Amino acid sequence: MNEQLRTQVRIPRELMEWLKEMAKDQSRSMNGQLVEVLKQAKRAQASA
C-alpha cells in the first residue's frame, strides 16, 4: 500500500500560477499535478 504523508510547502507565486495552469490543462488537482511533476523529475534523475 502507498503511504501518503501530508506537508506544507512555500512556493513562489509564479511557480504556483504555473502549477495551477498545468493542473487545469491536465484536468488534475494541484496536488495531483505536483505529484506528477515530482515523479517526472525523479524519473529524469534516475535515467541521467
mmCIF entry with sequence, helices, sheets and N, C-alpha, C, O atoms, coordinates in Angstrom:
data_MODEL
# 
_entry.id   MODEL 
# 
_entity.id                         1 
_entity.type                       polymer 
_entity.pdbx_number_of_molecules   1 
# 
_entity_poly.entity_id                      1 
_entity_poly.type                           'polypeptide(L)' 
_entity_poly.nstd_linkage                   no 
_entity_poly.nstd_monomer                   no 
_entity_poly.pdbx_seq_one_letter_code       MNEQLRTQVRIPRELMEWLKEMAKDQSRSMNGQLVEVLKQAKRAQASA 
_entity_poly.pdbx_seq_one_letter_code_can   MNEQLRTQVRIPRELMEWLKEMAKDQSRSMNGQLVEVLKQAKRAQASA 
_entity_poly.pdbx_strand_id                 A 
# 
loop_
_entity_poly_seq.entity_id 
_entity_poly_seq.num 
_entity_poly_seq.mon_id 
_entity_poly_seq.hetero 
1 1  MET n 
1 2  ASN n 
1 3  GLU n 
1 4  GLN n 
1 5  LEU n 
1 6  ARG n 
1 7  THR n 
1 8  GLN n 
1 9  VAL n 
1 10 ARG n 
1 11 ILE n 
1 12 PRO n 
1 13 ARG n 
1 14 GLU n 
1 15 LEU n 
1 16 MET n 
1 17 GLU n 
1 18 TRP n 
1 19 LEU n 
1 20 LYS n 
1 21 GLU n 
1 22 MET n 
1 23 ALA n 
1 24 LYS n 
1 25 ASP n 
1 26 GLN n 
1 27 SER n 
1 28 ARG n 
1 29 SER n 
1 30 MET n 
1 31 ASN n 
1 32 GLY n 
1 33 GLN n 
1 34 LEU n 
1 35 VAL n 
1 36 GLU n 
1 37 VAL n 
1 38 LEU n 
1 39 LYS n 
1 40 GLN n 
1 41 ALA n 
1 42 LYS n 
1 43 ARG n 
1 44 ALA n 
1 45 GLN n 
1 46 ALA n 
1 47 SER n 
1 48 ALA n 
# 
_struct_asym.id          A 
_struct_asym.entity_id   1 
# 
loop_
_struct_conf.conf_type_id 
_struct_conf.id 
_struct_conf.pdbx_PDB_helix_id 
_struct_conf.beg_label_comp_id 
_struct_conf.beg_label_asym_id 
_struct_conf.beg_label_seq_id 
_struct_conf.pdbx_beg_PDB_ins_code 
_struct_conf.end_label_comp_id 
_struct_conf.end_label_asym_id 
_struct_conf.end_label_seq_id 
_struct_conf.pdbx_end_PDB_ins_code 
_struct_conf.beg_auth_comp_id 
_struct_conf.beg_auth_asym_id 
_struct_conf.beg_auth_seq_id 
_struct_conf.end_auth_comp_id 
_struct_conf.end_auth_asym_id 
_struct_conf.end_auth_seq_id 
_struct_conf.pdbx_PDB_helix_class 
_struct_conf.details 
_struct_conf.pdbx_PDB_helix_length 
HELX_P HELX_P1 AA1 ARG A 13 ? ASP A 25 ? ARG A 13 ASP A 25 1 ? 13 
HELX_P HELX_P2 AA2 MET A 30 ? SER A 47 ? MET A 30 SER A 47 1 ? 18 
# 
_struct_conf_type.id          HELX_P 
_struct_conf_type.criteria    ? 
_struct_conf_type.reference   ? 
# 
loop_
_atom_site.group_PDB 
_atom_site.id 
_atom_site.type_symbol 
_atom_site.label_atom_id 
_atom_site.label_alt_id 
_atom_site.label_comp_id 
_atom_site.label_asym_id 
_atom_site.label_entity_id 
_atom_site.label_seq_id 
_atom_site.pdbx_PDB_ins_code 
_atom_site.Cartn_x 
_atom_site.Cartn_y 
_atom_site.Cartn_z 
_atom_site.occupancy 
_atom_site.B_iso_or_equiv 
_atom_site.pdbx_formal_charge 
_atom_site.auth_seq_id 
_atom_site.auth_comp_id 
_atom_site.auth_asym_id 
_atom_site.auth_atom_id 
_atom_site.pdbx_PDB_model_num 
ATOM 1   N N  . MET A 1 1  ? 0.839  -1.190 0.000   1.00 0.00 ? 1  MET A N  1 
ATOM 2   C CA . MET A 1 1  ? 0.000  0.000  0.000   1.00 0.00 ? 1  MET A CA 1 
ATOM 3   C C  . MET A 1 1  ? 0.880  1.247  0.000   1.00 0.00 ? 1  MET A C  1 
ATOM 4   O O  . MET A 1 1  ? 1.919  1.282  0.658   1.00 0.00 ? 1  MET A O  1 
ATOM 5   N N  . ASN A 1 2  ? 0.463  2.253  -0.731  1.00 0.00 ? 2  ASN A N  1 
ATOM 6   C CA . ASN A 1 2  ? 1.194  3.511  -0.808  1.00 0.00 ? 2  ASN A CA 1 
ATOM 7   C C  . ASN A 1 2  ? 0.841  4.396  0.383   1.00 0.00 ? 2  ASN A C  1 
ATOM 8   O O  . ASN A 1 2  ? -0.303 4.830  0.515   1.00 0.00 ? 2  ASN A O  1 
ATOM 9   N N  . GLU A 1 3  ? 1.798  4.660  1.233   1.00 0.00 ? 3  GLU A N  1 
ATOM 10  C CA . GLU A 1 3  ? 1.566  5.558  2.358   1.00 0.00 ? 3  GLU A CA 1 
ATOM 11  C C  . GLU A 1 3  ? 1.656  6.988  1.855   1.00 0.00 ? 3  GLU A C  1 
ATOM 12  O O  . GLU A 1 3  ? 2.597  7.340  1.143   1.00 0.00 ? 3  GLU A O  1 
ATOM 13  N N  . GLN A 1 4  ? 0.698  7.805  2.216   1.00 0.00 ? 4  GLN A N  1 
ATOM 14  C CA . GLN A 1 4  ? 0.703  9.206  1.820   1.00 0.00 ? 4  GLN A CA 1 
ATOM 15  C C  . GLN A 1 4  ? 0.907  10.068 3.049   1.00 0.00 ? 4  GLN A C  1 
ATOM 16  O O  . GLN A 1 4  ? 0.267  9.860  4.080   1.00 0.00 ? 4  GLN A O  1 
ATOM 17  N N  . LEU A 1 5  ? 1.791  11.024 2.936   1.00 0.00 ? 5  LEU A N  1 
ATOM 18  C CA . LEU A 1 5  ? 2.080  11.950 4.024   1.00 0.00 ? 5  LEU A CA 1 
ATOM 19  C C  . LEU A 1 5  ? 1.588  13.335 3.651   1.00 0.00 ? 5  LEU A C  1 
ATOM 20  O O  . LEU A 1 5  ? 1.541  13.692 2.474   1.00 0.00 ? 5  LEU A O  1 
ATOM 21  N N  . ARG A 1 6  ? 1.227  14.101 4.647   1.00 0.00 ? 6  ARG A N  1 
ATOM 22  C CA . ARG A 1 6  ? 0.808  15.490 4.430   1.00 0.00 ? 6  ARG A CA 1 
ATOM 23  C C  . ARG A 1 6  ? 1.956  16.418 4.790   1.00 0.00 ? 6  ARG A C  1 
ATOM 24  O O  . ARG A 1 6  ? 2.717  16.161 5.722   1.00 0.00 ? 6  ARG A O  1 
ATOM 25  N N  . THR A 1 7  ? 2.064  17.504 4.029   1.00 0.00 ? 7  THR A N  1 
ATOM 26  C CA . THR A 1 7  ? 3.080  18.503 4.317   1.00 0.00 ? 7  THR A CA 1 
ATOM 27  C C  . THR A 1 7  ? 2.618  19.853 3.792   1.00 0.00 ? 7  THR A C  1 
ATOM 28  O O  . THR A 1 7  ? 1.669  19.935 3.013   1.00 0.00 ? 7  THR A O  1 
ATOM 29  N N  . GLN A 1 8  ? 3.276  20.881 4.212   1.00 0.00 ? 8  GLN A N  1 
ATOM 30  C CA . GLN A 1 8  ? 3.031  22.219 3.681   1.00 0.00 ? 8  GLN A CA 1 
ATOM 31  C C  . GLN A 1 8  ? 4.331  22.715 3.078   1.00 0.00 ? 8  GLN A C  1 
ATOM 32  O O  . GLN A 1 8  ? 5.412  22.488 3.622   1.00 0.00 ? 8  GLN A O  1 
ATOM 33  N N  . VAL A 1 9  ? 4.213  23.391 1.956   1.00 0.00 ? 9  VAL A N  1 
ATOM 34  C CA . VAL A 1 9  ? 5.392  23.960 1.312   1.00 0.00 ? 9  VAL A CA 1 
ATOM 35  C C  . VAL A 1 9  ? 5.107  25.404 0.930   1.00 0.00 ? 9  VAL A C  1 
ATOM 36  O O  . VAL A 1 9  ? 3.959  25.794 0.719   1.00 0.00 ? 9  VAL A O  1 
ATOM 37  N N  . ARG A 1 10 ? 6.169  26.183 0.846   1.00 0.00 ? 10 ARG A N  1 
ATOM 38  C CA . ARG A 1 10 ? 6.060  27.556 0.356   1.00 0.00 ? 10 ARG A CA 1 
ATOM 39  C C  . ARG A 1 10 ? 6.584  27.555 -1.075  1.00 0.00 ? 10 ARG A C  1 
ATOM 40  O O  . ARG A 1 10 ? 7.711  27.132 -1.332  1.00 0.00 ? 10 ARG A O  1 
ATOM 41  N N  . ILE A 1 11 ? 5.762  28.030 -1.996  1.00 0.00 ? 11 ILE A N  1 
ATOM 42  C CA . ILE A 1 11 ? 6.101  28.032 -3.419  1.00 0.00 ? 11 ILE A CA 1 
ATOM 43  C C  . ILE A 1 11 ? 6.006  29.463 -3.931  1.00 0.00 ? 11 ILE A C  1 
ATOM 44  O O  . ILE A 1 11 ? 5.025  30.156 -3.658  1.00 0.00 ? 11 ILE A O  1 
ATOM 45  N N  . PRO A 1 12 ? 7.018  29.910 -4.671  1.00 0.00 ? 12 PRO A N  1 
ATOM 46  C CA . PRO A 1 12 ? 6.937  31.254 -5.249  1.00 0.00 ? 12 PRO A CA 1 
ATOM 47  C C  . PRO A 1 12 ? 5.670  31.408 -6.105  1.00 0.00 ? 12 PRO A C  1 
ATOM 48  O O  . PRO A 1 12 ? 5.216  30.461 -6.746  1.00 0.00 ? 12 PRO A O  1 
ATOM 49  N N  . ARG A 1 13 ? 5.123  32.605 -6.097  1.00 0.00 ? 13 ARG A N  1 
ATOM 50  C CA . ARG A 1 13 ? 3.857  32.888 -6.786  1.00 0.00 ? 13 ARG A CA 1 
ATOM 51  C C  . ARG A 1 13 ? 3.881  32.435 -8.245  1.00 0.00 ? 13 ARG A C  1 
ATOM 52  O O  . ARG A 1 13 ? 2.925  31.816 -8.712  1.00 0.00 ? 13 ARG A O  1 
ATOM 53  N N  . GLU A 1 14 ? 4.960  32.733 -8.970  1.00 0.00 ? 14 GLU A N  1 
ATOM 54  C CA . GLU A 1 14 ? 4.990  32.386 -10.397 1.00 0.00 ? 14 GLU A CA 1 
ATOM 55  C C  . GLU A 1 14 ? 4.951  30.866 -10.605 1.00 0.00 ? 14 GLU A C  1 
ATOM 56  O O  . GLU A 1 14 ? 4.355  30.391 -11.572 1.00 0.00 ? 14 GLU A O  1 
ATOM 57  N N  . LEU A 1 15 ? 5.579  30.106 -9.708  1.00 0.00 ? 15 LEU A N  1 
ATOM 58  C CA . LEU A 1 15 ? 5.511  28.647 -9.823  1.00 0.00 ? 15 LEU A CA 1 
ATOM 59  C C  . LEU A 1 15 ? 4.123  28.132 -9.462  1.00 0.00 ? 15 LEU A C  1 
ATOM 60  O O  . LEU A 1 15 ? 3.641  27.174 -10.068 1.00 0.00 ? 15 LEU A O  1 
ATOM 61  N N  . MET A 1 16 ? 3.485  28.750 -8.494  1.00 0.00 ? 16 MET A N  1 
ATOM 62  C CA . MET A 1 16 ? 2.128  28.347 -8.110  1.00 0.00 ? 16 MET A CA 1 
ATOM 63  C C  . MET A 1 16 ? 1.157  28.610 -9.257  1.00 0.00 ? 16 MET A C  1 
ATOM 64  O O  . MET A 1 16 ? 0.290  27.783 -9.540  1.00 0.00 ? 16 MET A O  1 
ATOM 65  N N  . GLU A 1 17 ? 1.297  29.750 -9.911  1.00 0.00 ? 17 GLU A N  1 
ATOM 66  C CA . GLU A 1 17 ? 0.431  30.068 -11.046 1.00 0.00 ? 17 GLU A CA 1 
ATOM 67  C C  . GLU A 1 17 ? 0.661  29.077 -12.185 1.00 0.00 ? 17 GLU A C  1 
ATOM 68  O O  . GLU A 1 17 ? -0.289 28.632 -12.830 1.00 0.00 ? 17 GLU A O  1 
ATOM 69  N N  . TRP A 1 18 ? 1.936  28.731 -12.431 1.00 0.00 ? 18 TRP A N  1 
ATOM 70  C CA . TRP A 1 18 ? 2.269  27.748 -13.465 1.00 0.00 ? 18 TRP A CA 1 
ATOM 71  C C  . TRP A 1 18 ? 1.658  26.391 -13.110 1.00 0.00 ? 18 TRP A C  1 
ATOM 72  O O  . TRP A 1 18 ? 1.074  25.725 -13.966 1.00 0.00 ? 18 TRP A O  1 
ATOM 73  N N  . LEU A 1 19 ? 1.793  25.988 -11.853 1.00 0.00 ? 19 LEU A N  1 
ATOM 74  C CA . LEU A 1 19 ? 1.251  24.710 -11.398 1.00 0.00 ? 19 LEU A CA 1 
ATOM 75  C C  . LEU A 1 19 ? -0.268 24.675 -11.562 1.00 0.00 ? 19 LEU A C  1 
ATOM 76  O O  . LEU A 1 19 ? -0.815 23.673 -12.025 1.00 0.00 ? 19 LEU A O  1 
ATOM 77  N N  . LYS A 1 20 ? -0.950 25.750 -11.191 1.00 0.00 ? 20 LYS A N  1 
ATOM 78  C CA . LYS A 1 20 ? -2.405 25.820 -11.338 1.00 0.00 ? 20 LYS A CA 1 
ATOM 79  C C  . LYS A 1 20 ? -2.811 25.668 -12.795 1.00 0.00 ? 20 LYS A C  1 
ATOM 80  O O  . LYS A 1 20 ? -3.750 24.937 -13.111 1.00 0.00 ? 20 LYS A O  1 
ATOM 81  N N  . GLU A 1 21 ? -2.101 26.359 -13.685 1.00 0.00 ? 21 GLU A N  1 
ATOM 82  C CA . GLU A 1 21 ? -2.421 26.300 -15.111 1.00 0.00 ? 21 GLU A CA 1 
ATOM 83  C C  . GLU A 1 21 ? -2.169 24.901 -15.677 1.00 0.00 ? 21 GLU A C  1 
ATOM 84  O O  . GLU A 1 21 ? -2.976 24.380 -16.446 1.00 0.00 ? 21 GLU A O  1 
ATOM 85  N N  . MET A 1 22 ? -1.048 24.303 -15.290 1.00 0.00 ? 22 MET A N  1 
ATOM 86  C CA . MET A 1 22 ? -0.737 22.946 -15.749 1.00 0.00 ? 22 MET A CA 1 
ATOM 87  C C  . MET A 1 22 ? -1.785 21.956 -15.236 1.00 0.00 ? 22 MET A C  1 
ATOM 88  O O  . MET A 1 22 ? -2.218 21.076 -15.980 1.00 0.00 ? 22 MET A O  1 
ATOM 89  N N  . ALA A 1 23 ? -2.185 22.089 -13.997 1.00 0.00 ? 23 ALA A N  1 
ATOM 90  C CA . ALA A 1 23 ? -3.198 21.200 -13.424 1.00 0.00 ? 23 ALA A CA 1 
ATOM 91  C C  . ALA A 1 23 ? -4.514 21.337 -14.186 1.00 0.00 ? 23 ALA A C  1 
ATOM 92  O O  . ALA A 1 23 ? -5.161 20.340 -14.507 1.00 0.00 ? 23 ALA A O  1 
ATOM 93  N N  . LYS A 1 24 ? -4.896 22.555 -14.468 1.00 0.00 ? 24 LYS A N  1 
ATOM 94  C CA . LYS A 1 24 ? -6.131 22.797 -15.216 1.00 0.00 ? 24 LYS A CA 1 
ATOM 95  C C  . LYS A 1 24 ? -6.045 22.160 -16.601 1.00 0.00 ? 24 LYS A C  1 
ATOM 96  O O  . LYS A 1 24 ? -6.982 21.490 -17.035 1.00 0.00 ? 24 LYS A O  1 
ATOM 97  N N  . ASP A 1 25 ? -4.926 22.365 -17.294 1.00 0.00 ? 25 ASP A N  1 
ATOM 98  C CA . ASP A 1 25 ? -4.736 21.815 -18.643 1.00 0.00 ? 25 ASP A CA 1 
ATOM 99  C C  . ASP A 1 25 ? -4.759 20.288 -18.650 1.00 0.00 ? 25 ASP A C  1 
ATOM 100 O O  . ASP A 1 25 ? -5.188 19.680 -19.630 1.00 0.00 ? 25 ASP A O  1 
ATOM 101 N N  . GLN A 1 26 ? -4.305 19.670 -17.569 1.00 0.00 ? 26 GLN A N  1 
ATOM 102 C CA . GLN A 1 26 ? -4.229 18.209 -17.476 1.00 0.00 ? 26 GLN A CA 1 
ATOM 103 C C  . GLN A 1 26 ? -5.428 17.602 -16.735 1.00 0.00 ? 26 GLN A C  1 
ATOM 104 O O  . GLN A 1 26 ? -5.464 16.397 -16.486 1.00 0.00 ? 26 GLN A O  1 
ATOM 105 N N  . SER A 1 27 ? -6.401 18.441 -16.387 1.00 0.00 ? 27 SER A N  1 
ATOM 106 C CA . SER A 1 27 ? -7.596 18.002 -15.636 1.00 0.00 ? 27 SER A CA 1 
ATOM 107 C C  . SER A 1 27 ? -7.209 17.274 -14.352 1.00 0.00 ? 27 SER A C  1 
ATOM 108 O O  . SER A 1 27 ? -7.756 16.220 -14.027 1.00 0.00 ? 27 SER A O  1 
ATOM 109 N N  . ARG A 1 28 ? -6.253 17.860 -13.631 1.00 0.00 ? 28 ARG A N  1 
ATOM 110 C CA . ARG A 1 28 ? -5.807 17.306 -12.349 1.00 0.00 ? 28 ARG A CA 1 
ATOM 111 C C  . ARG A 1 28 ? -5.991 18.356 -11.261 1.00 0.00 ? 28 ARG A C  1 
ATOM 112 O O  . ARG A 1 28 ? -6.132 19.549 -11.529 1.00 0.00 ? 28 ARG A O  1 
ATOM 113 N N  . SER A 1 29 ? -5.984 17.872 -10.036 1.00 0.00 ? 29 SER A N  1 
ATOM 114 C CA . SER A 1 29 ? -5.915 18.795 -8.908  1.00 0.00 ? 29 SER A CA 1 
ATOM 115 C C  . SER A 1 29 ? -4.493 19.349 -8.859  1.00 0.00 ? 29 SER A C  1 
ATOM 116 O O  . SER A 1 29 ? -3.586 18.797 -9.482  1.00 0.00 ? 29 SER A O  1 
ATOM 117 N N  . MET A 1 30 ? -4.304 20.422 -8.128  1.00 0.00 ? 30 MET A N  1 
ATOM 118 C CA . MET A 1 30 ? -2.941 20.955 -7.977  1.00 0.00 ? 30 MET A CA 1 
ATOM 119 C C  . MET A 1 30 ? -2.059 19.924 -7.296  1.00 0.00 ? 30 MET A C  1 
ATOM 120 O O  . MET A 1 30 ? -0.896 19.763 -7.667  1.00 0.00 ? 30 MET A O  1 
ATOM 121 N N  . ASN A 1 31 ? -2.593 19.227 -6.310  1.00 0.00 ? 31 ASN A N  1 
ATOM 122 C CA . ASN A 1 31 ? -1.813 18.192 -5.637  1.00 0.00 ? 31 ASN A CA 1 
ATOM 123 C C  . ASN A 1 31 ? -1.417 17.096 -6.623  1.00 0.00 ? 31 ASN A C  1 
ATOM 124 O O  . ASN A 1 31 ? -0.262 16.669 -6.656  1.00 0.00 ? 31 ASN A O  1 
ATOM 125 N N  . GLY A 1 32 ? -2.371 16.647 -7.417  1.00 0.00 ? 32 GLY A N  1 
ATOM 126 C CA . GLY A 1 32 ? -2.089 15.616 -8.405  1.00 0.00 ? 32 GLY A CA 1 
ATOM 127 C C  . GLY A 1 32 ? -1.037 16.058 -9.406  1.00 0.00 ? 32 GLY A C  1 
ATOM 128 O O  . GLY A 1 32 ? -0.175 15.271 -9.796  1.00 0.00 ? 32 GLY A O  1 
ATOM 129 N N  . GLN A 1 33 ? -1.105 17.308 -9.822  1.00 0.00 ? 33 GLN A N  1 
ATOM 130 C CA . GLN A 1 33 ? -0.124 17.829 -10.775 1.00 0.00 ? 33 GLN A CA 1 
ATOM 131 C C  . GLN A 1 33 ? 1.252  17.927 -10.133 1.00 0.00 ? 33 GLN A C  1 
ATOM 132 O O  . GLN A 1 33 ? 2.255  17.588 -10.760 1.00 0.00 ? 33 GLN A O  1 
ATOM 133 N N  . LEU A 1 34 ? 1.305  18.382 -8.908  1.00 0.00 ? 34 LEU A N  1 
ATOM 134 C CA . LEU A 1 34 ? 2.591  18.482 -8.214  1.00 0.00 ? 34 LEU A CA 1 
ATOM 135 C C  . LEU A 1 34 ? 3.225  17.102 -8.059  1.00 0.00 ? 34 LEU A C  1 
ATOM 136 O O  . LEU A 1 34 ? 4.430  16.947 -8.260  1.00 0.00 ? 34 LEU A O  1 
ATOM 137 N N  . VAL A 1 35 ? 2.426  16.106 -7.706  1.00 0.00 ? 35 VAL A N  1 
ATOM 138 C CA . VAL A 1 35 ? 2.940  14.738 -7.582  1.00 0.00 ? 35 VAL A CA 1 
ATOM 139 C C  . VAL A 1 35 ? 3.481  14.268 -8.929  1.00 0.00 ? 35 VAL A C  1 
ATOM 140 O O  . VAL A 1 35 ? 4.550  13.660 -8.982  1.00 0.00 ? 35 VAL A O  1 
ATOM 141 N N  . GLU A 1 36 ? 2.762  14.539 -10.016 1.00 0.00 ? 36 GLU A N  1 
ATOM 142 C CA . GLU A 1 36 ? 3.212  14.129 -11.347 1.00 0.00 ? 36 GLU A CA 1 
ATOM 143 C C  . GLU A 1 36 ? 4.523  14.814 -11.723 1.00 0.00 ? 36 GLU A C  1 
ATOM 144 O O  . GLU A 1 36 ? 5.423  14.165 -12.255 1.00 0.00 ? 36 GLU A O  1 
ATOM 145 N N  . VAL A 1 37 ? 4.644  16.102 -11.457 1.00 0.00 ? 37 VAL A N  1 
ATOM 146 C CA . VAL A 1 37 ? 5.881  16.835 -11.755 1.00 0.00 ? 37 VAL A CA 1 
ATOM 147 C C  . VAL A 1 37 ? 7.050  16.242 -10.967 1.00 0.00 ? 37 VAL A C  1 
ATOM 148 O O  . VAL A 1 37 ? 8.143  16.072 -11.507 1.00 0.00 ? 37 VAL A O  1 
ATOM 149 N N  . LEU A 1 38 ? 6.822  15.931 -9.705  1.00 0.00 ? 38 LEU A N  1 
ATOM 150 C CA . LEU A 1 38 ? 7.885  15.340 -8.886  1.00 0.00 ? 38 LEU A CA 1 
ATOM 151 C C  . LEU A 1 38 ? 8.264  13.948 -9.378  1.00 0.00 ? 38 LEU A C  1 
ATOM 152 O O  . LEU A 1 38 ? 9.444  13.601 -9.399  1.00 0.00 ? 38 LEU A O  1 
ATOM 153 N N  . LYS A 1 39 ? 7.275  13.148 -9.774  1.00 0.00 ? 39 LYS A N  1 
ATOM 154 C CA . LYS A 1 39 ? 7.569  11.817 -10.321 1.00 0.00 ? 39 LYS A CA 1 
ATOM 155 C C  . LYS A 1 39 ? 8.400  11.922 -11.596 1.00 0.00 ? 39 LYS A C  1 
ATOM 156 O O  . LYS A 1 39 ? 9.346  11.158 -11.789 1.00 0.00 ? 39 LYS A O  1 
ATOM 157 N N  . GLN A 1 40 ? 8.048  12.866 -12.464 1.00 0.00 ? 40 GLN A N  1 
ATOM 158 C CA . GLN A 1 40 ? 8.805  13.058 -13.706 1.00 0.00 ? 40 GLN A CA 1 
ATOM 159 C C  . GLN A 1 40 ? 10.239 13.474 -13.410 1.00 0.00 ? 40 GLN A C  1 
ATOM 160 O O  . GLN A 1 40 ? 11.171 12.992 -14.055 1.00 0.00 ? 40 GLN A O  1 
ATOM 161 N N  . ALA A 1 41 ? 10.423 14.358 -12.447 1.00 0.00 ? 41 ALA A N  1 
ATOM 162 C CA . ALA A 1 41 ? 11.772 14.794 -12.072 1.00 0.00 ? 41 ALA A CA 1 
ATOM 163 C C  . ALA A 1 41 ? 12.573 13.624 -11.510 1.00 0.00 ? 41 ALA A C  1 
ATOM 164 O O  . ALA A 1 41 ? 13.765 13.493 -11.790 1.00 0.00 ? 41 ALA A O  1 
ATOM 165 N N  . LYS A 1 42 ? 11.926 12.785 -10.727 1.00 0.00 ? 42 LYS A N  1 
ATOM 166 C CA . LYS A 1 42 ? 12.606 11.615 -10.158 1.00 0.00 ? 42 LYS A CA 1 
ATOM 167 C C  . LYS A 1 42 ? 13.031 10.647 -11.260 1.00 0.00 ? 42 LYS A C  1 
ATOM 168 O O  . LYS A 1 42 ? 14.150 10.134 -11.241 1.00 0.00 ? 42 LYS A O  1 
ATOM 169 N N  . ARG A 1 43 ? 12.132 10.396 -12.226 1.00 0.00 ? 43 ARG A N  1 
ATOM 170 C CA . ARG A 1 43 ? 12.471 9.510  -13.347 1.00 0.00 ? 43 ARG A CA 1 
ATOM 171 C C  . ARG A 1 43 ? 13.620 10.088 -14.166 1.00 0.00 ? 43 ARG A C  1 
ATOM 172 O O  . ARG A 1 43 ? 14.527 9.357  -14.564 1.00 0.00 ? 43 ARG A O  1 
ATOM 173 N N  . ALA A 1 44 ? 13.587 11.387 -14.418 1.00 0.00 ? 44 ALA A N  1 
ATOM 174 C CA . ALA A 1 44 ? 14.645 12.035 -15.202 1.00 0.00 ? 44 ALA A CA 1 
ATOM 175 C C  . ALA A 1 44 ? 15.986 11.918 -14.492 1.00 0.00 ? 44 ALA A C  1 
ATOM 176 O O  . ALA A 1 44 ? 17.008 11.675 -15.134 1.00 0.00 ? 44 ALA A O  1 
ATOM 177 N N  . GLN A 1 45 ? 15.992 12.088 -13.191 1.00 0.00 ? 45 GLN A N  1 
ATOM 178 C CA . GLN A 1 45 ? 17.229 11.989 -12.417 1.00 0.00 ? 45 GLN A CA 1 
ATOM 179 C C  . GLN A 1 45 ? 17.759 10.556 -12.436 1.00 0.00 ? 45 GLN A C  1 
ATOM 180 O O  . GLN A 1 45 ? 18.966 10.339 -12.538 1.00 0.00 ? 45 GLN A O  1 
ATOM 181 N N  . ALA A 1 46 ? 16.866 9.589  -12.340 1.00 0.00 ? 46 ALA A N  1 
ATOM 182 C CA . ALA A 1 46 ? 17.278 8.187  -12.319 1.00 0.00 ? 46 ALA A CA 1 
ATOM 183 C C  . ALA A 1 46 ? 17.872 7.747  -13.655 1.00 0.00 ? 46 ALA A C  1 
ATOM 184 O O  . ALA A 1 46 ? 18.743 6.879  -13.700 1.00 0.00 ? 46 ALA A O  1 
ATOM 185 N N  . SER A 1 47 ? 17.392 8.353  -14.743 1.00 0.00 ? 47 SER A N  1 
ATOM 186 C CA . SER A 1 47 ? 17.886 7.953  -16.062 1.00 0.00 ? 47 SER A CA 1 
ATOM 187 C C  . SER A 1 47 ? 19.087 8.775  -16.512 1.00 0.00 ? 47 SER A C  1 
ATOM 188 O O  . SER A 1 47 ? 19.645 8.517  -17.579 1.00 0.00 ? 47 SER A O  1 
ATOM 189 N N  . ALA A 1 48 ? 19.488 9.749  -15.722 1.00 0.00 ? 48 ALA A N  1 
ATOM 190 C CA . ALA A 1 48 ? 20.628 10.609 -16.094 1.00 0.00 ? 48 ALA A CA 1 
ATOM 191 C C  . ALA A 1 48 ? 21.956 9.967  -15.751 1.00 0.00 ? 48 ALA A C  1 
ATOM 192 O O  . ALA A 1 48 ? 23.009 10.556 -15.997 1.00 0.00 ? 48 ALA A O  1 
# 
